[in-house]
Amino acid sequence: MVNLAIFDYGAGNIFSLKNSLEKIGATVDVITDFEKPNIYSGLLLPGVGNFDPAIKNISKSKINFHDYVKDTTP
């Protein structure tokens, strides 16, 4: 089973995406920061063509996004 995280930065219909992924058998968590250990096989950054809000929210995090995902998460 695939264990995924969706990063919720306040844009898009996160729960529609979550429900769709769960219907095909994925385990999905919605996260709002990178404080907890990365236990996911994939991290989704949803959006509708405007990635600027995601980058701004990621930049506010105390933990470096690159360090959170490097070597572990596609």
PAMAR-617198 format. One record per atom (N, C-alpha, C, O, CB): atom name; residue in three letters; x, y, z; residue number from 1. Coordinates in Angstrom, 2 decimals. Glycine has a CB too. Layout:
residues N
+----+-----+---------+---------+---------+-----+
:  a :   r :       x :       y :       z :   k :
+----+-----+---------+---------+---------+-----+
: CA : ala :       X :       Y :       Z : NUM :
...
+----+-----+---------+---------+---------+-----+
***
This chain:
residues 74
+----+-----+---------+---------+---------+-----+
:  a :   r :       x :       y :       z :   k :
+----+-----+---------+---------+---------+-----+
:  N : met :    0.84 :   -1.18 :    0.00 :   1 :
: CA : met :    0.00 :    0.00 :    0.00 :   1 :
:  C : met :    0.89 :    1.25 :    0.00 :   1 :
:  O : met :    1.93 :    1.27 :    0.65 :   1 :
: CB : met :   -0.96 :    0.00 :    1.23 :   1 :
:  N : val :    0.47 :    2.26 :   -0.72 :   2 :
: CA : val :    1.21 :    3.51 :   -0.83 :   2 :
:  C : val :    0.79 :    4.46 :    0.28 :   2 :
:  O : val :   -0.41 :    4.65 :    0.53 :   2 :
: CB : val :    0.99 :    4.16 :   -2.22 :   2 :
:  N : asn :    1.77 :    5.07 :    0.95 :   3 :
: CA : asn :    1.52 :    6.02 :    2.02 :   3 :
:  C : asn :    1.93 :    7.40 :    1.51 :   3 :
:  O : asn :    3.11 :    7.67 :    1.30 :   3 :
: CB : asn :    2.31 :    5.63 :    3.32 :   3 :
:  N : leu :    0.93 :    8.28 :    1.31 :   4 :
: CA : leu :    1.17 :    9.59 :    0.72 :   4 :
:  C : leu :    0.82 :   10.71 :    1.69 :   4 :
:  O : leu :    0.02 :   10.53 :    2.60 :   4 :
: CB : leu :    0.37 :    9.74 :   -0.55 :   4 :
:  N : ala :    1.43 :   11.87 :    1.46 :   5 :
: CA : ala :    1.08 :   13.08 :    2.19 :   5 :
:  C : ala :    0.69 :   14.14 :    1.17 :   5 :
:  O : ala :    1.29 :   14.26 :    0.11 :   5 :
: CB : ala :    2.26 :   13.57 :    3.09 :   5 :
:  N : ile :   -0.34 :   14.91 :    1.52 :   6 :
: CA : ile :   -0.72 :   16.08 :    0.74 :   6 :
:  C : ile :   -0.38 :   17.30 :    1.58 :   6 :
:  O : ile :   -0.85 :   17.42 :    2.72 :   6 :
: CB : ile :   -2.26 :   16.05 :    0.33 :   6 :
:  N : phe :    0.44 :   18.19 :    1.04 :   7 :
: CA : phe :    0.78 :   19.41 :    1.76 :   7 :
:  C : phe :   -0.32 :   20.44 :    1.53 :   7 :
:  O : phe :   -0.54 :   20.90 :    0.41 :   7 :
: CB : phe :    2.17 :   19.97 :    1.29 :   7 :
:  N : asp :   -1.02 :   20.80 :    2.60 :   8 :
: CA : asp :   -2.13 :   21.76 :    2.53 :   8 :
:  C : asp :   -1.59 :   23.16 :    2.81 :   8 :
:  O : asp :   -1.28 :   23.49 :    3.96 :   8 :
: CB : asp :   -3.26 :   21.39 :    3.54 :   8 :
:  N : tyr :   -1.49 :   23.96 :    1.78 :   9 :
: CA : tyr :   -1.03 :   25.34 :    1.94 :   9 :
:  C : tyr :   -2.17 :   26.33 :    1.70 :   9 :
:  O : tyr :   -1.93 :   27.52 :    1.48 :   9 :
: CB : tyr :    0.13 :   25.64 :    0.98 :   9 :
:  N : gly :   -3.40 :   25.84 :    1.76 :  10 :
: CA : gly :   -4.56 :   26.70 :    1.68 :  10 :
:  C : gly :   -5.13 :   26.94 :    0.30 :  10 :
:  O : gly :   -5.94 :   27.84 :    0.11 :  10 :
: CB : gly :   -4.22 :   27.98 :    2.26 :  10 :
:  N : ala :   -4.72 :   26.13 :   -0.68 :  11 :
: CA : ala :   -5.25 :   26.30 :   -2.04 :  11 :
:  C : ala :   -5.77 :   24.97 :   -2.55 :  11 :
:  O : ala :   -5.21 :   23.92 :   -2.25 :  11 :
: CB : ala :   -4.15 :   26.87 :   -2.98 :  11 :
:  N : gly :   -6.80 :   25.02 :   -3.31 :  12 :
: CA : gly :   -7.33 :   23.82 :   -3.95 :  12 :
:  C : gly :   -8.24 :   23.01 :   -3.05 :  12 :
:  O : gly :   -8.41 :   23.31 :   -1.87 :  12 :
: CB : gly :   -6.20 :   22.96 :   -4.40 :  12 :
:  N : asn :   -8.83 :   21.98 :   -3.64 :  13 :
: CA : asn :   -9.74 :   21.10 :   -2.92 :  13 :
:  C : asn :   -8.96 :   19.87 :   -2.44 :  13 :
:  O : asn :   -8.96 :   18.83 :   -3.09 :  13 :
: CB : asn :  -10.94 :   20.68 :   -3.83 :  13 :
:  N : ile :   -8.31 :   20.02 :   -1.31 :  14 :
: CA : ile :   -7.45 :   18.98 :   -0.76 :  14 :
:  C : ile :   -8.23 :   17.70 :   -0.51 :  14 :
:  O : ile :   -7.73 :   16.61 :   -0.80 :  14 :
: CB : ile :   -6.80 :   19.46 :    0.54 :  14 :
:  N : phe :   -9.42 :   17.82 :    0.02 :  15 :
: CA : phe :  -10.14 :   16.62 :    0.43 :  15 :
:  C : phe :  -10.71 :   15.84 :   -0.75 :  15 :
:  O : phe :  -10.92 :   14.63 :   -0.64 :  15 :
: CB : phe :  -11.25 :   16.99 :    1.37 :  15 :
:  N : ser :  -10.96 :   16.49 :   -1.84 :  16 :
: CA : ser :  -11.35 :   15.77 :   -3.06 :  16 :
:  C : ser :  -10.18 :   14.92 :   -3.54 :  16 :
:  O : ser :  -10.36 :   13.76 :   -3.91 :  16 :
: CB : ser :  -11.80 :   16.77 :   -4.16 :  16 :
:  N : leu :   -8.99 :   15.49 :   -3.54 :  17 :
: CA : leu :   -7.79 :   14.74 :   -3.92 :  17 :
:  C : leu :   -7.55 :   13.59 :   -2.96 :  17 :
:  O : leu :   -7.25 :   12.47 :   -3.39 :  17 :
: CB : leu :   -6.56 :   15.68 :   -3.96 :  17 :
:  N : lys :   -7.67 :   13.85 :   -1.66 :  18 :
: CA : lys :   -7.47 :   12.82 :   -0.64 :  18 :
:  C : lys :   -8.44 :   11.66 :   -0.84 :  18 :
:  O : lys :   -8.04 :   10.50 :   -0.83 :  18 :
: CB : lys :   -7.64 :   13.41 :    0.77 :  18 :
:  N : asn :   -9.72 :   11.97 :   -1.04 :  19 :
: CA : asn :  -10.73 :   10.92 :   -1.23 :  19 :
:  C : asn :  -10.45 :   10.10 :   -2.49 :  19 :
:  O : asn :  -10.61 :    8.88 :   -2.48 :  19 :
: CB : asn :  -12.12 :   11.54 :   -1.32 :  19 :
:  N : ser :  -10.04 :   10.76 :   -3.55 :  20 :
: CA : ser :   -9.74 :   10.05 :   -4.80 :  20 :
:  C : ser :   -8.58 :    9.08 :   -4.61 :  20 :
:  O : ser :   -8.64 :    7.94 :   -5.09 :  20 :
: CB : ser :   -9.41 :   11.04 :   -5.92 :  20 :
:  N : leu :   -7.54 :    9.52 :   -3.93 :  21 :
: CA : leu :   -6.39 :    8.65 :   -3.70 :  21 :
:  C : leu :   -6.74 :    7.47 :   -2.79 :  21 :
:  O : leu :   -6.27 :    6.35 :   -3.00 :  21 :
: CB : leu :   -5.24 :    9.45 :   -3.08 :  21 :
:  N : glu :   -7.57 :    7.73 :   -1.79 :  22 :
: CA : glu :   -7.99 :    6.65 :   -0.89 :  22 :
:  C : glu :   -8.86 :    5.63 :   -1.62 :  22 :
:  O : glu :   -8.80 :    4.44 :   -1.30 :  22 :
: CB : glu :   -8.75 :    7.22 :    0.31 :  22 :
:  N : lys :   -9.65 :    6.06 :   -2.57 :  23 :
: CA : lys :  -10.49 :    5.14 :   -3.33 :  23 :
:  C : lys :   -9.67 :    4.16 :   -4.15 :  23 :
:  O : lys :  -10.13 :    3.05 :   -4.45 :  23 :
: CB : lys :  -11.42 :    5.91 :   -4.25 :  23 :
:  N : ile :   -8.45 :    4.55 :   -4.52 :  24 :
: CA : ile :   -7.60 :    3.62 :   -5.28 :  24 :
:  C : ile :   -6.61 :    2.88 :   -4.38 :  24 :
:  O : ile :   -5.69 :    2.23 :   -4.86 :  24 :
: CB : ile :   -6.84 :    4.38 :   -6.37 :  24 :
:  N : gly :   -6.81 :    3.00 :   -3.06 :  25 :
: CA : gly :   -6.06 :    2.18 :   -2.12 :  25 :
:  C : gly :   -4.90 :    2.83 :   -1.40 :  25 :
:  O : gly :   -4.19 :    2.16 :   -0.66 :  25 :
: CB : gly :   -5.57 :    1.06 :   -2.82 :  25 :
:  N : ala :   -4.69 :    4.12 :   -1.60 :  26 :
: CA : ala :   -3.58 :    4.79 :   -0.92 :  26 :
:  C : ala :   -3.99 :    5.19 :    0.50 :  26 :
:  O : ala :   -5.16 :    5.45 :    0.77 :  26 :
: CB : ala :   -3.13 :    6.04 :   -1.71 :  26 :
:  N : thr :   -3.01 :    5.22 :    1.38 :  27 :
: CA : thr :   -3.18 :    5.81 :    2.70 :  27 :
:  C : thr :   -2.70 :    7.24 :    2.57 :  27 :
:  O : thr :   -1.59 :    7.49 :    2.11 :  27 :
: CB : thr :   -2.39 :    5.01 :    3.83 :  27 :
:  N : val :   -3.54 :    8.21 :    2.99 :  28 :
: CA : val :   -3.22 :    9.62 :    2.74 :  28 :
:  C : val :   -3.37 :   10.43 :    4.02 :  28 :
:  O : val :   -4.38 :   10.35 :    4.71 :  28 :
: CB : val :   -4.13 :   10.19 :    1.64 :  28 :
:  N : asp :   -2.33 :   11.22 :    4.32 :  29 :
: CA : asp :   -2.38 :   12.19 :    5.40 :  29 :
:  C : asp :   -2.31 :   13.58 :    4.79 :  29 :
:  O : asp :   -1.65 :   13.79 :    3.77 :  29 :
: CB : asp :   -1.21 :   11.97 :    6.42 :  29 :
:  N : val :   -3.00 :   14.54 :    5.40 :  30 :
: CA : val :   -2.89 :   15.93 :    5.01 :  30 :
:  C : val :   -1.99 :   16.60 :    6.04 :  30 :
:  O : val :   -2.26 :   16.54 :    7.24 :  30 :
: CB : val :   -4.31 :   16.64 :    4.93 :  30 :
:  N : ile :   -0.91 :   17.23 :    5.57 :  31 :
: CA : ile :    0.03 :   17.88 :    6.48 :  31 :
:  C : ile :    0.07 :   19.38 :    6.18 :  31 :
:  O : ile :   -0.16 :   19.80 :    5.05 :  31 :
: CB : ile :    1.44 :   17.26 :    6.35 :  31 :
:  N : thr :    0.36 :   20.17 :    7.21 :  32 :
: CA : thr :    0.45 :   21.62 :    7.05 :  32 :
:  C : thr :    1.83 :   22.16 :    7.38 :  32 :
:  O : thr :    2.09 :   23.35 :    7.23 :  32 :
: CB : thr :   -0.57 :   22.30 :    7.93 :  32 :
:  N : asp :    2.73 :   21.28 :    7.81 :  33 :
: CA : asp :    4.11 :   21.68 :    8.08 :  33 :
:  C : asp :    5.00 :   20.46 :    7.92 :  33 :
:  O : asp :    4.53 :   19.37 :    7.59 :  33 :
: CB : asp :    4.25 :   22.30 :    9.51 :  33 :
:  N : phe :    6.27 :   20.63 :    8.16 :  34 :
: CA : phe :    7.22 :   19.54 :    7.99 :  34 :
:  C : phe :    7.90 :   19.19 :    9.31 :  34 :
:  O : phe :    9.07 :   18.80 :    9.34 :  34 :
: CB : phe :    8.28 :   19.92 :    6.94 :  34 :
:  N : glu :    7.16 :   19.33 :   10.41 :  35 :
: CA : glu :    7.70 :   19.09 :   11.74 :  35 :
:  C : glu :    7.86 :   17.60 :   12.06 :  35 :
:  O : glu :    8.84 :   17.22 :   12.70 :  35 :
: CB : glu :    6.81 :   19.73 :   12.77 :  35 :
:  N : lys :    6.93 :   16.77 :   11.61 :  36 :
: CA : lys :    6.98 :   15.33 :   11.92 :  36 :
:  C : lys :    7.93 :   14.64 :   10.96 :  36 :
:  O : lys :    8.19 :   15.14 :    9.86 :  36 :
: CB : lys :    5.57 :   14.70 :   11.84 :  36 :
:  N : pro :    8.46 :   13.48 :   11.35 :  37 :
: CA : pro :    9.36 :   12.74 :   10.44 :  37 :
:  C : pro :    8.67 :   12.37 :    9.13 :  37 :
:  O : pro :    7.46 :   12.14 :    9.09 :  37 :
: CB : pro :    9.86 :   11.46 :   11.12 :  37 :
:  N : asn :    9.45 :   12.33 :    8.08 :  38 :
: CA : asn :    8.94 :   11.98 :    6.75 :  38 :
:  C : asn :    8.83 :   10.46 :    6.65 :  38 :
:  O : asn :    9.83 :    9.77 :    6.52 :  38 :
: CB : asn :    9.86 :   12.55 :    5.63 :  38 :
:  N : ile :    7.60 :    9.96 :    6.69 :  39 :
: CA : ile :    7.35 :    8.52 :    6.61 :  39 :
:  C : ile :    6.63 :    8.16 :    5.31 :  39 :
:  O : ile :    6.12 :    7.06 :    5.17 :  39 :
: CB : ile :    6.52 :    8.05 :    7.81 :  39 :
:  N : tyr :    6.60 :    9.10 :    4.37 :  40 :
: CA : tyr :    5.77 :    8.95 :    3.18 :  40 :
:  C : tyr :    6.57 :    8.47 :    1.97 :  40 :
:  O : tyr :    7.76 :    8.76 :    1.83 :  40 :
: CB : tyr :    5.09 :   10.26 :    2.86 :  40 :
:  N : ser :    5.89 :    7.74 :    1.11 :  41 :
: CA : ser :    6.52 :    7.31 :   -0.14 :  41 :
:  C : ser :    6.32 :    8.36 :   -1.23 :  41 :
:  O : ser :    6.92 :    8.27 :   -2.29 :  41 :
: CB : ser :    5.96 :    5.96 :   -0.59 :  41 :
:  N : gly :    5.47 :    9.34 :   -0.97 :  42 :
: CA : gly :    5.25 :   10.43 :   -1.92 :  42 :
:  C : gly :    4.65 :   11.63 :   -1.22 :  42 :
:  O : gly :    3.88 :   11.48 :   -0.26 :  42 :
: CB : gly :    4.34 :    9.97 :   -3.05 :  42 :
:  N : leu :    5.00 :   12.81 :   -1.69 :  43 :
: CA : leu :    4.48 :   14.06 :   -1.13 :  43 :
:  C : leu :    3.87 :   14.86 :   -2.27 :  43 :
:  O : leu :    4.55 :   15.16 :   -3.26 :  43 :
: CB : leu :    5.60 :   14.87 :   -0.40 :  43 :
:  N : leu :    2.59 :   15.21 :   -2.14 :  44 :
: CA : leu :    1.88 :   15.94 :   -3.19 :  44 :
:  C : leu :    1.75 :   17.41 :   -2.80 :  44 :
:  O : leu :    1.37 :   17.75 :   -1.68 :  44 :
: CB : leu :    0.49 :   15.33 :   -3.43 :  44 :
:  N : leu :    2.07 :   18.26 :   -3.75 :  45 :
: CA : leu :    1.90 :   19.70 :   -3.59 :  45 :
:  C : leu :    0.82 :   20.13 :   -4.59 :  45 :
:  O : leu :    1.14 :   20.50 :   -5.72 :  45 :
: CB : leu :    3.26 :   20.49 :   -3.82 :  45 :
:  N : pro :   -0.45 :   20.07 :   -4.18 :  46 :
: CA : pro :   -1.54 :   20.33 :   -5.13 :  46 :
:  C : pro :   -1.60 :   21.79 :   -5.54 :  46 :
:  O : pro :   -1.14 :   22.68 :   -4.83 :  46 :
: CB : pro :   -2.86 :   19.91 :   -4.53 :  46 :
:  N : gly :   -2.17 :   22.01 :   -6.70 :  47 :
: CA : gly :   -2.34 :   23.37 :   -7.18 :  47 :
:  C : gly :   -3.07 :   23.37 :   -8.49 :  47 :
:  O : gly :   -3.29 :   22.32 :   -9.10 :  47 :
: CB : gly :   -1.00 :   24.08 :   -7.32 :  47 :
:  N : val :   -3.43 :   24.53 :   -8.92 :  48 :
: CA : val :   -4.15 :   24.67 :  -10.18 :  48 :
:  C : val :   -3.39 :   25.61 :  -11.10 :  48 :
:  O : val :   -3.97 :   26.51 :  -11.72 :  48 :
: CB : val :   -5.59 :   25.20 :   -9.93 :  48 :
:  N : gly :   -2.10 :   25.40 :  -11.20 :  49 :
: CA : gly :   -1.28 :   26.20 :  -12.09 :  49 :
:  C : gly :   -0.59 :   27.38 :  -11.45 :  49 :
:  O : gly :    0.21 :   28.05 :  -12.10 :  49 :
: CB : gly :   -2.11 :   26.68 :  -13.20 :  49 :
:  N : asn :   -0.87 :   27.66 :  -10.18 :  50 :
: CA : asn :   -0.23 :   28.77 :   -9.50 :  50 :
:  C : asn :    0.53 :   28.23 :   -8.30 :  50 :
:  O : asn :   -0.05 :   27.97 :   -7.25 :  50 :
: CB : asn :   -1.26 :   29.84 :   -9.05 :  50 :
:  N : phe :    1.83 :   28.05 :   -8.47 :  51 :
: CA : phe :    2.64 :   27.42 :   -7.44 :  51 :
:  C : phe :    3.18 :   28.42 :   -6.42 :  51 :
:  O : phe :    3.73 :   28.03 :   -5.40 :  51 :
: CB : phe :    3.79 :   26.67 :   -8.07 :  51 :
:  N : asp :    3.03 :   29.72 :   -6.69 :  52 :
: CA : asp :    3.58 :   30.75 :   -5.81 :  52 :
:  C : asp :    3.10 :   30.63 :   -4.36 :  52 :
:  O : asp :    3.93 :   30.74 :   -3.46 :  52 :
: CB : asp :    3.23 :   32.10 :   -6.34 :  52 :
:  N : pro :    1.79 :   30.42 :   -4.10 :  53 :
: CA : pro :    1.36 :   30.28 :   -2.70 :  53 :
:  C : pro :    2.02 :   29.10 :   -1.99 :  53 :
:  O : pro :    2.33 :   29.20 :   -0.80 :  53 :
: CB : pro :   -0.15 :   30.12 :   -2.64 :  53 :
:  N : ala :    2.24 :   28.01 :   -2.68 :  54 :
: CA : ala :    2.89 :   26.85 :   -2.06 :  54 :
:  C : ala :    4.31 :   27.19 :   -1.65 :  54 :
:  O : ala :    4.73 :   26.89 :   -0.54 :  54 :
: CB : ala :    2.89 :   25.65 :   -3.02 :  54 :
:  N : ile :    5.06 :   27.82 :   -2.54 :  55 :
: CA : ile :    6.44 :   28.17 :   -2.24 :  55 :
:  C : ile :    6.51 :   29.14 :   -1.06 :  55 :
:  O : ile :    7.38 :   29.00 :   -0.20 :  55 :
: CB : ile :    7.12 :   28.78 :   -3.47 :  55 :
:  N : lys :    5.62 :   30.11 :   -1.02 :  56 :
: CA : lys :    5.61 :   31.06 :    0.10 :  56 :
:  C : lys :    5.32 :   30.35 :    1.41 :  56 :
:  O : lys :    5.97 :   30.65 :    2.42 :  56 :
: CB : lys :    4.56 :   32.16 :   -0.14 :  56 :
:  N : asn :    4.37 :   29.42 :    1.43 :  57 :
: CA : asn :    4.04 :   28.69 :    2.65 :  57 :
:  C : asn :    5.18 :   27.77 :    3.06 :  57 :
:  O : asn :    5.50 :   27.67 :    4.24 :  57 :
: CB : asn :    2.76 :   27.89 :    2.47 :  57 :
:  N : ile :    5.78 :   27.09 :    2.10 :  58 :
: CA : ile :    6.91 :   26.22 :    2.39 :  58 :
:  C : ile :    8.05 :   27.03 :    3.00 :  58 :
:  O : ile :    8.72 :   26.56 :    3.91 :  58 :
: CB : ile :    7.39 :   25.49 :    1.10 :  58 :
:  N : ser :    8.27 :   28.24 :    2.50 :  59 :
: CA : ser :    9.34 :   29.10 :    3.00 :  59 :
:  C : ser :    9.12 :   29.50 :    4.45 :  59 :
:  O : ser :   10.09 :   29.78 :    5.16 :  59 :
: CB : ser :    9.46 :   30.34 :    2.14 :  59 :
:  N : lys :    7.87 :   29.53 :    4.91 :  60 :
: CA : lys :    7.56 :   29.89 :    6.29 :  60 :
:  C : lys :    7.86 :   28.76 :    7.27 :  60 :
:  O : lys :    7.95 :   29.00 :    8.48 :  60 :
: CB : lys :    6.11 :   30.29 :    6.40 :  60 :
:  N : ser :    8.00 :   27.56 :    6.77 :  61 :
: CA : ser :    8.22 :   26.40 :    7.63 :  61 :
:  C : ser :    9.57 :   26.49 :    8.32 :  61 :
:  O : ser :   10.54 :   26.98 :    7.76 :  61 :
: CB : ser :    8.13 :   25.10 :    6.81 :  61 :
:  N : lys :    9.61 :   26.00 :    9.56 :  62 :
: CA : lys :   10.86 :   26.00 :   10.32 :  62 :
:  C : lys :   11.84 :   24.97 :    9.79 :  62 :
:  O : lys :   13.05 :   25.10 :    9.98 :  62 :
: CB : lys :   10.58 :   25.74 :   11.79 :  62 :
:  N : ile :   11.34 :   23.95 :    9.15 :  63 :
: CA : ile :   12.18 :   22.89 :    8.62 :  63 :
:  C : ile :   12.32 :   23.09 :    7.12 :  63 :
:  O : ile :   11.33 :   23.35 :    6.43 :  63 :
: CB : ile :   11.59 :   21.48 :    8.95 :  63 :
:  N : asn :   13.52 :   22.97 :    6.63 :  64 :
: CA : asn :   13.79 :   23.15 :    5.21 :  64 :
:  C : asn :   13.11 :   22.05 :    4.41 :  64 :
:  O : asn :   13.32 :   20.87 :    4.67 :  64 :
: CB : asn :   15.30 :   23.15 :    4.95 :  64 :
:  N : phe :   12.30 :   22.43 :    3.43 :  65 :
: CA : phe :   11.57 :   21.48 :    2.60 :  65 :
:  C : phe :   12.52 :   20.51 :    1.91 :  65 :
:  O : phe :   12.26 :   19.31 :    1.86 :  65 :
: CB : phe :   10.73 :   22.23 :    1.57 :  65 :
:  N : his :   13.59 :   21.03 :    1.37 :  66 :
: CA : his :   14.56 :   20.17 :    0.67 :  66 :
:  C : his :   15.11 :   19.10 :    1.61 :  66 :
:  O : his :   15.22 :   17.94 :    1.23 :  66 :
: CB : his :   15.71 :   21.01 :    0.08 :  66 :
:  N : asp :   15.46 :   19.48 :    2.83 :  67 :
: CA : asp :   15.97 :   18.51 :    3.81 :  67 :
:  C : asp :   14.91 :   17.48 :    4.16 :  67 :
:  O : asp :   15.23 :   16.31 :    4.39 :  67 :
: CB : asp :   16.44 :   19.21 :    5.08 :  67 :
:  N : tyr :   13.64 :   17.89 :    4.19 :  68 :
: CA : tyr :   12.54 :   16.99 :    4.54 :  68 :
:  C : tyr :   12.36 :   15.88 :    3.51 :  68 :
:  O : tyr :   12.08 :   14.74 :    3.87 :  68 :
: CB : tyr :   11.24 :   17.77 :    4.68 :  68 :
:  N : val :   12.53 :   16.21 :    2.24 :  69 :
: CA : val :   12.25 :   15.23 :    1.20 :  69 :
:  C : val :   13.48 :   14.59 :    0.57 :  69 :
:  O : val :   13.35 :   13.57 :   -0.11 :  69 :
: CB : val :   11.45 :   15.88 :    0.14 :  69 :
:  N : lys :   14.65 :   15.14 :    0.77 :  70 :
: CA : lys :   15.82 :   14.62 :    0.06 :  70 :
:  C : lys :   16.07 :   13.15 :    0.40 :  70 :
:  O : lys :   15.93 :   12.72 :    1.54 :  70 :
: CB : lys :   17.06 :   15.45 :    0.41 :  70 :
:  N : asp :   16.44 :   12.42 :   -0.61 :  71 :
: CA : asp :   16.81 :   11.01 :   -0.51 :  71 :
:  C : asp :   15.69 :   10.07 :   -0.08 :  71 :
:  O : asp :   15.93 :    8.87 :    0.06 :  71 :
: CB : asp :   17.93 :   10.88 :    0.43 :  71 :
:  N : thr :   14.47 :   10.58 :    0.15 :  72 :
: CA : thr :   13.42 :    9.68 :    0.63 :  72 :
:  C : thr :   12.11 :    9.77 :   -0.12 :  72 :
:  O : thr :   11.43 :    8.76 :   -0.26 :  72 :
: CB : thr :   13.17 :    9.95 :    2.06 :  72 :
:  N : thr :   11.74 :   10.94 :   -0.61 :  73 :
: CA : thr :   10.40 :   11.11 :   -1.15 :  73 :
:  C : thr :   10.42 :   11.59 :   -2.59 :  73 :
:  O : thr :   11.03 :   12.61 :   -2.90 :  73 :
: CB : thr :    9.62 :   12.08 :   -0.30 :  73 :
:  N : pro :    9.75 :   10.84 :   -3.48 :  74 :
: CA : pro :    9.66 :   11.31 :   -4.88 :  74 :
:  C : pro :    8.67 :   12.46 :   -5.01 :  74 :
:  O : pro :    8.47 :   12.97 :   -6.11 :  74 :
: CB : pro :    9.25 :   10.15 :   -5.80 :  74 :
+----+-----+---------+---------+---------+-----+
***
